[in-house]
Amino acid sequence: MKTRILAGWKTRFYSVCLMMLVSATATLAFAGNAAAQEAATPPATEMVAETAGVAEAAADVAAAEPAAEAAAEEEAVLDSGDTAWMLTSTLLVLLMIVPGLALFYGGLVRSKNVLSVLSQVLVVASVVIVLWAFYGYSAVFTEGNAFFGSFTEKSFLKGITVETLSGTIPELLFVAFQSTFAAITTALIVGAFAERIKFKAVLLFSVLWFTFSYLPMAHIVWGGGYLGELGAIDFAGGTVVHINAGVAGLVGAYFVGKRLGFGQTALKPHNVPFTFIGAALLWIGWFGFNAGSAAAADGTAALAFINTILATSAAVVGWTLVEAISKGKPSALGAASGAVAGLVGITPACGTVGPLGAIVIGLAAGAICVWGVTGLKKLLKVDDTADVFGVHGVGGIVGAILTGVFTAPSLGGTGDADFSIGSQVWIQVVSIGFTIVWCAVVTVLALLVARLAFGLRVSEEAERVGLDITSHGESAYEA
């Protein structure tokens, strides 16, 4: 099926996206330069003292230097407890991808496409993990500018040995832990355009999107970039992971187009138990995702741990109640989706809000995401196969905003005494808007490149037969 690349409304859409990218880049560059020019050298303080006092102060400094060096060396010692927890957390996040996410998505598609989705999740995650070692880790966690670190400083893990530490854990372990975040974020997107996209187009898109959307967003928030300096709170990936992937899924679903028969015939999930098991595995793995983001076996990890339990449970209750009231019958698929919505909602807040705040965030995410996958989906007129935007995009936005509310110490959060809910919520909103614009523009450009290189969509005949046979030459279920 031949399609024109730029025609009609699409031309205007692409032009607007490109203009947004140029404008946003220019504005942020100007802001960064202005901030740099305003920075002034702190004034020197005068010292007035008797000669004997000066000599005594110098002696104190000399005596303090060895103590300071000793303290620094003590801080750099590996902690076996922290290391054991982070090893476990890394395995838990990997469990979220395969089999967790793979089964969750695999159950939502039709039987003729289940292997194609499993393959996309596994292969995309694997490619991203390799690229993370090549240049991804370096681009996120080294000094650079407000948007990127250095692509070469630690490329191919240069300079990182078994003796190198990141805090109290081996840096190699930190690299591994963060690689799983990059992998699952990119793999999340494939659920939006499942059942009709070419496999090679998925791979090329994933490489481009990982490089120009995930890496800069991770650096901007976690690597000392623009939003981190602004004060945005994102403990485990509300903007970096879920809003980022959700927006990409929405844009991707528009570009690839609706499945054949969408809106005319029922395109039902072929195996709800698969999806239910996948959701359960995601919940288990998410403890590594959230509590592991503390990078230590400490009180913050414990806070994130209990918040992950409470928010997810509350979201299941919220989704089930809304579905029971609106449809008359609560579904198992809805309960599983509610669990994921709660996990998404608590992700940015899990290390800074109190348990009661986590329950409120979970209830809100569960209830609002029901609308995200029903009412909002109809308003947008999009075929988002696995409701990536409805759950991850909407849930991430809800969680990011409420993080600014419930981090307040007056509401049980861990914020400072001078914490301002209004100011923090505004910062959270700015971070959400920035993420949406950046991700949307990068996704458009990445999809255009993939379309030019391979085309995005399989033929109508291939779609009718199923991607398992036409793209991979195998079938999940023999007759």
SVG drawing of the C-alpha trace seen along z (x, -y; Angstrom):
<svg xmlns="http://www.w3.org/2000/svg" viewBox="-24 -42 76 70">
<polyline fill="none" stroke="black" stroke-width="0.4" points="0.0,0.0 1.7,-3.2 1.3,-6.3 2.5,-9.9 5.0,-11.0 3.9,-14.6 0.5,-15.6 -2.4,-17.8 -2.7,-17.9 0.4,-15.8 2.5,-18.5 1.2,-21.1 1.6,-18.7 5.2,-17.9 6.0,-21.6 4.5,-22.6 6.5,-19.9 9.7,-21.1 8.9,-24.7 8.3,-23.6 11.6,-21.9 13.5,-24.9 11.6,-27.3 12.1,-25.1 15.8,-24.6 16.4,-28.3 14.4,-29.3 16.2,-26.9 19.6,-27.8 18.8,-31.5 17.7,-30.7 20.9,-28.7 23.1,-31.5 21.3,-34.1 21.6,-32.0 25.3,-31.6 25.8,-35.3 24.0,-36.1 26.2,-33.8 28.7,-36.0 31.8,-35.1 31.0,-35.1 32.6,-37.9 35.7,-37.2 35.4,-37.4 37.8,-39.4 39.8,-37.8 40.8,-39.9 42.8,-38.0 45.9,-38.3 49.1,-36.7 48.8,-33.9 45.1,-33.4 46.1,-33.0 48.8,-30.5 46.3,-28.5 43.7,-28.5 46.3,-27.3 47.3,-24.5 43.6,-23.5 43.3,-23.4 46.4,-21.3 45.1,-18.9 41.7,-18.7 43.0,-17.8 43.9,-14.2 40.6,-13.8 38.7,-15.1 40.7,-12.8 40.0,-9.8 36.3,-10.7 36.2,-10.8 37.9,-7.5 35.5,-6.0 32.5,-7.3 33.9,-5.6 33.9,-2.1 31.7,0.5 28.6,1.5 27.7,5.2 24.1,4.6 23.5,1.9 25.3,4.0 23.1,7.0 19.9,5.0 20.9,3.3 21.8,6.7 18.4,7.9 16.7,4.7 18.4,5.0 17.1,8.6 13.6,7.4 13.5,4.7 14.7,7.2 11.8,9.4 9.5,6.5 10.6,6.6 10.7,10.4 8.5,12.0 6.4,9.2 5.8,6.6 6.1,9.3 3.2,11.3 1.2,8.2 1.3,7.0 1.2,10.5 -2.2,11.3 -3.7,8.0 -3.2,8.8 -4.8,11.4 -3.4,14.9 -1.9,14.4 0.3,11.6 1.4,12.7 4.9,13.9 5.5,10.7 4.9,8.6 7.0,11.0 9.8,10.7 9.6,6.9 9.8,6.5 12.7,8.8 14.8,7.6 14.2,3.9 15.2,4.2 18.3,6.2 19.4,3.7 18.9,0.8 21.0,2.5 23.9,3.0 23.6,-0.7 23.5,-1.7 27.0,-0.2 28.3,-1.7 27.3,-5.3 24.0,-5.6 25.4,-5.5 28.1,-8.1 25.5,-10.4 23.4,-10.4 25.7,-10.3 28.6,-12.4 29.0,-16.2 27.9,-18.0 25.3,-20.6 21.7,-21.0 20.5,-18.3 23.2,-15.8 26.3,-14.4 29.4,-13.4 28.9,-10.6 32.6,-9.7 33.8,-10.2 32.6,-6.8 31.7,-5.2 32.1,-1.4 32.3,-1.8 35.8,-3.3 37.5,-3.8 35.0,-1.7 36.5,1.3 35.5,3.7 37.1,1.3 35.1,-1.8 32.3,-2.8 29.1,-4.8 28.2,-5.8 28.5,-2.6 27.9,-0.1 30.1,0.9 29.7,-1.4 29.3,1.6 26.2,2.5 24.8,-1.0 25.4,-0.8 23.5,2.5 20.6,1.2 20.1,-1.9 20.4,0.2 17.2,1.9 15.4,-1.4 16.4,-2.4 15.4,1.0 11.9,1.1 11.1,-2.5 11.8,-1.9 10.1,1.5 6.9,-0.1 6.3,-2.0 5.8,1.1 2.4,1.8 0.9,-1.2 1.3,-0.2 1.4,3.6 -0.2,5.9 0.6,3.7 4.2,2.3 7.2,3.7 9.8,5.4 12.8,3.6 11.0,0.3 10.5,0.9 14.2,1.6 15.3,-1.5 12.8,-3.7 13.8,-2.3 17.5,-3.1 16.7,-6.7 14.2,-7.3 16.5,-5.8 19.3,-8.1 17.5,-11.4 14.6,-11.1 15.4,-8.7 19.0,-9.7 18.5,-13.4 15.4,-13.1 17.3,-10.9 20.2,-13.4 17.9,-16.4 16.2,-14.9 18.7,-12.6 22.1,-13.6 22.3,-17.2 20.4,-18.7 17.8,-21.3 14.8,-19.9 17.0,-18.5 18.4,-22.0 14.9,-23.4 13.9,-21.2 11.6,-18.7 10.9,-15.7 11.0,-12.4 12.3,-9.7 12.0,-6.7 10.8,-7.8 7.4,-9.5 8.6,-11.9 11.7,-10.0 10.0,-6.6 6.2,-6.8 5.2,-10.2 8.1,-9.8 7.0,-6.4 3.3,-7.3 3.7,-10.3 5.8,-8.3 3.2,-5.6 0.4,-8.1 2.4,-9.7 3.4,-6.3 -0.2,-5.0 -1.2,-8.1 1.6,-7.6 1.2,-3.9 -2.6,-4.2 -5.4,-2.1 -5.6,1.7 -7.7,3.2 -11.3,3.5 -10.7,1.1 -14.1,-0.4 -15.9,2.0 -15.2,5.4 -14.2,6.4 -10.4,6.7 -10.3,8.6 -7.3,9.6 -6.6,13.3 -5.4,14.3 -6.4,12.3 -4.6,14.7 -1.4,13.8 -2.1,10.1 -3.0,10.8 0.2,12.8 2.2,10.1 0.7,7.4 1.5,9.5 5.1,9.9 5.3,6.1 4.1,5.4 6.8,7.7 9.5,6.3 8.4,2.7 9.8,3.0 13.2,3.1 12.2,0.3 11.0,-2.0 12.8,-1.0 16.0,-0.2 16.1,-3.9 17.2,-4.7 20.5,-3.0 20.9,-1.8 19.2,0.5 18.0,-2.3 14.9,-4.1 14.2,-5.7 14.1,-2.3 11.7,-1.1 9.5,-4.2 9.4,-3.5 8.7,0.1 5.6,-0.4 4.4,-3.2 4.6,-0.8 2.4,1.7 -0.1,-0.8 -0.5,-2.9 -0.9,0.2 -3.5,1.7 -5.4,-1.6 -5.4,-1.8 -6.8,1.7 -9.6,0.6 -10.1,-2.7 -10.2,-1.1 -12.5,1.7 -15.0,-0.7 -15.2,-3.0 -15.6,-0.1 -18.2,1.5 -20.2,-1.7 -19.8,-2.7 -20.1,0.8 -22.0,2.7 -19.3,5.5 -15.7,5.2 -13.3,7.1 -10.1,9.0 -8.5,7.1 -9.5,3.9 -8.0,4.9 -4.7,5.8 -4.7,2.5 -5.5,0.7 -2.5,2.3 -0.2,1.0 -1.8,-2.4 -1.1,-2.6 2.5,-1.5 2.9,-4.2 1.3,-6.9 3.5,-6.3 6.8,-6.0 7.8,-9.7 6.6,-10.1 7.5,-6.8 10.6,-8.2 9.2,-11.5 5.6,-11.1 4.1,-9.4 2.0,-6.2 -1.3,-8.1 -0.2,-10.3 0.6,-7.1 -2.9,-5.8 -4.4,-9.0 -2.1,-8.9 -3.0,-5.3 -6.7,-5.9 -6.5,-8.9 -4.3,-7.1 -6.6,-4.1 -9.8,-6.1 -8.5,-8.6 -6.8,-6.0 -10.1,-4.3 -11.1,-7.4 -7.7,-7.5 -8.3,-4.2 -12.0,-4.8 -13.2,-8.4 -9.9,-10.0 -9.0,-7.3 -12.3,-8.0 -11.8,-11.7 -8.3,-11.3 -9.6,-8.8 -6.5,-6.7 -5.8,-3.0 -3.4,-2.6 -3.4,1.2 -2.2,1.7 -3.3,-1.7 0.2,-2.9 -0.8,-6.5 -4.0,-5.9 -2.1,-4.1 1.5,-5.2 1.0,-8.7 -2.1,-9.7 -0.9,-7.8 2.5,-9.4 1.0,-12.9 -1.3,-12.3 1.6,-11.0 4.0,-13.8 1.5,-16.5 0.4,-14.9 4.1,-14.4 4.3,-18.2 1.4,-18.0 2.1,-15.1 5.8,-15.7 4.9,-18.5 5.8,-17.6 2.4,-18.9 0.9,-16.0 3.4,-13.4 6.0,-13.9 9.8,-14.3 10.0,-17.9 11.9,-20.6 10.3,-22.9 10.0,-25.7 8.4,-23.4 5.8,-25.2 3.1,-23.1 2.2,-25.8 5.7,-26.3 6.5,-22.6 3.3,-21.8 4.2,-24.5 7.7,-23.0 6.1,-19.6 3.8,-21.0 6.7,-22.6 8.6,-19.3 5.5,-17.5 5.1,-20.0 8.8,-19.9 8.7,-16.1 5.7,-16.1 7.1,-18.6 10.6,-17.0 9.3,-13.5 6.7,-14.3 9.1,-16.1 11.8,-13.4 9.2,-10.7 7.9,-12.4 11.4,-12.7 12.4,-9.2 9.2,-7.8 9.8,-9.8 13.3,-8.4 12.0,-4.8 9.3,-5.4 11.8,-6.7 14.1,-3.8 11.8,-0.8 8.2,-2.0 6.2,-1.7 3.4,0.6 3.1,4.2 0.9,4.9 -2.8,5.5 -2.4,9.1 0.4,9.6 -1.8,7.9 -4.7,10.2 -2.6,13.3 -0.8,12.1 2.7,10.9 3.7,14.1 3.7,15.9 4.5,13.0 7.3,11.4 8.7,14.3 7.7,17.4 6.2,19.2 2.9,19.6 2.2,19.5 -0.6,22.0 -0.7,24.9 -4.1,26.0"/>
</svg>
